[in-house]
Amino acid sequence: MTTTTAPARTDAVALATELAGTFAERAAGHDRDGSFPQENIDELVASGYMSMTVPPEHGGGGASLEELCRAQQTLAAACANTAFAVNMHVHGIAMIAGIGGEAATRAYRSIVDDGAVIAGGFSEPGVGGNWWHPTTKAEPVPGGYLLNGRKGFFTGFPAADLLFLSAALTDDRGLPQPVGFLAPKPERGVRVTGEWDAAGMRATGSHSLALEDFFVPADRMVGEPGALPLMFMQGVHWAWCSFASVFLGIARGALDLVVREQRGRTLHVLDRTVAHLPGVQFRVAEMRTRYAAAEAHLYQAVRADHDDAVAADPLGHYIEMSVMKNSVCRLAHEVVTLAMQVQGGSALLSGHPLQRMYRDVVAGLLVPPNSDVTAEWSGKHALGVPVFAEPRWEG
Ligand SMILES: Cc1cc2nc3c(=O)[nH]c(=O)nc-3n(C[C@H](O)[C@H](O)[C@H](O)COP(=O)(O)OP(=O)(O)OC[C@H]3O[C@@H](n4cnc5c(N)ncnc54)[C@H](O)[C@@H]3O)c2cc1C
């Protein structure tokens, strides 16, 4: 935790733009070594970027969703790993702000005063991305809860001071009640069981963890027991738009890079630059088309009236945001794939930034919301088939 925080600034996009150049220079090294970009996180904290979504009355920047997405997109075009490592922090605070309570107030204080960083763990081995069904157990004990279970893919864990995670309490009927907690990273009770070693997003420190009698004080519960699914539905625009902005940023970075390179590149068999080849032109045009579609979808979702949408149909709102995130990430993946083809074989060389972008953008297809579940819910919702009816498919 760093203690050198600047007063809150509201222009997160300007901060991202200022820091992007340095982060881009460091990106290849962290990717090669699989090392966590702690110095980037420290600089983001010191700049005030990390308090962008803390409400102004608590000393933060009170950034809008559009500002968050534009800023994250800018960071991701330079270093996707850094943007992804702080994704849960920047949108998580906004989601928590929508719920309020003592856990939120304490978190704001430590973020603004002490530069605390949040990482989030909802997915679990055996549950995967089905976030609403944690197998981690929360057992009431005097003064709080003991958490026991396992968490996978805990992005940003090396920098985390606060852990935002899910567990299930058992109610009087013996039924699980999913609940969120926002607790200080403890000295004991959380053990890294697997250091992050992956093909993409290598520098995100997305470790696997075991929670072993992890004591969480009672006032660190976020919302009510059982309210976790509703909490996601009400604040989902913050989450899925933030996720989408990271992967859109990678696509933007790839598009800009490939266009820049082809303008100055010649091959011996050509008497002019590669930019004059029809195949290159058509692919660049296709990249621009898909990028524009992704960008339009994201910012249409960003600018929607979220309060109205939640009030009218919380599940419909969740599904709409989920469809958007999956569509943006799929298009972003296609843009980067086309960029590889435009660049040619040199794109695959380990020294070339495109192969890193290619490995990183795949993660957009894998992170929540699960694309199959989204498609099922979206289709059922549109067709008037009850979304949660069991069995899921008859016949
Ligand atoms: C780089 C990276 C960073 C991540 N960081 C975090 C993080 O910080 N915090 C966090 O909580 N999680 C994080 N995740 C994990 C993520 O949230 C998902 O849990 C995880 O990617 C899901 O993958 P899985 O392999 O567990 O797939 P599963 O969810 O187990 O799915 C396996 C297969 O089954 C299908 N499937 C699964 N459930 C259903 C269903 N109900 N209906 C139909 N089909 C289904 C899927 O489509 C898939 O084909 C991260 C993931 C990645 C890739």
The ligand as an ORCA input file, in Angstrom:
! r2SCAN-3c Opt
* xyz 0 1
  C      -7.317    -13.619    -17.419
  C      -8.475    -13.943    -16.512
  C      -8.624    -13.229    -15.336
  C      -9.675    -13.509    -14.493
  N      -9.807    -12.773    -13.318
  C     -10.818    -13.049    -12.465
  C     -10.968    -12.314    -11.248
  O     -10.224    -11.386    -10.947
  N     -11.955    -12.660    -10.417
  C     -12.811    -13.667    -10.695
  O     -13.682    -13.911     -9.909
  N     -12.683    -14.391    -11.834
  C     -11.721    -14.103    -12.726
  N     -11.576    -14.835    -13.885
  C     -12.311    -16.085    -14.057
  C     -13.568    -15.920    -14.754
  O     -14.334    -15.137    -13.906
  C     -14.272    -17.229    -15.022
  O     -14.565    -17.882    -13.852
  C     -13.542    -18.189    -15.761
  O     -12.860    -17.624    -16.847
  C     -14.554    -19.186    -16.267
  O     -13.789    -20.112    -16.863
  P     -13.794    -21.634    -16.465
  O     -12.689    -22.269    -17.182
  O     -13.885    -21.772    -15.028
  O     -15.092    -22.029    -17.235
  P     -16.428    -22.587    -16.704
  O     -17.260    -21.466    -16.209
  O     -16.162    -23.721    -15.808
  O     -17.001    -23.118    -18.074
  C     -16.504    -24.268    -18.761
  C     -17.347    -24.507    -19.991
  O     -18.677    -24.798    -19.611
  C     -19.565    -23.844    -20.144
  N     -20.501    -23.510    -19.056
  C     -20.166    -23.210    -17.766
  N     -21.258    -23.000    -17.042
  C     -22.303    -23.187    -17.873
  C     -23.709    -23.121    -17.696
  N     -24.239    -22.805    -16.516
  N     -24.490    -23.334    -18.780
  C     -23.964    -23.626    -19.979
  N     -22.641    -23.710    -20.191
  C     -21.827    -23.494    -19.169
  C     -18.701    -22.659    -20.530
  O     -19.267    -21.926    -21.592
  C     -17.413    -23.315    -20.922
  O     -17.510    -23.749    -22.257
  C     -10.579    -14.544    -14.797
  C     -10.439    -15.263    -15.983
  C      -9.401    -14.955    -16.849
  C      -9.296    -15.741    -18.145
*
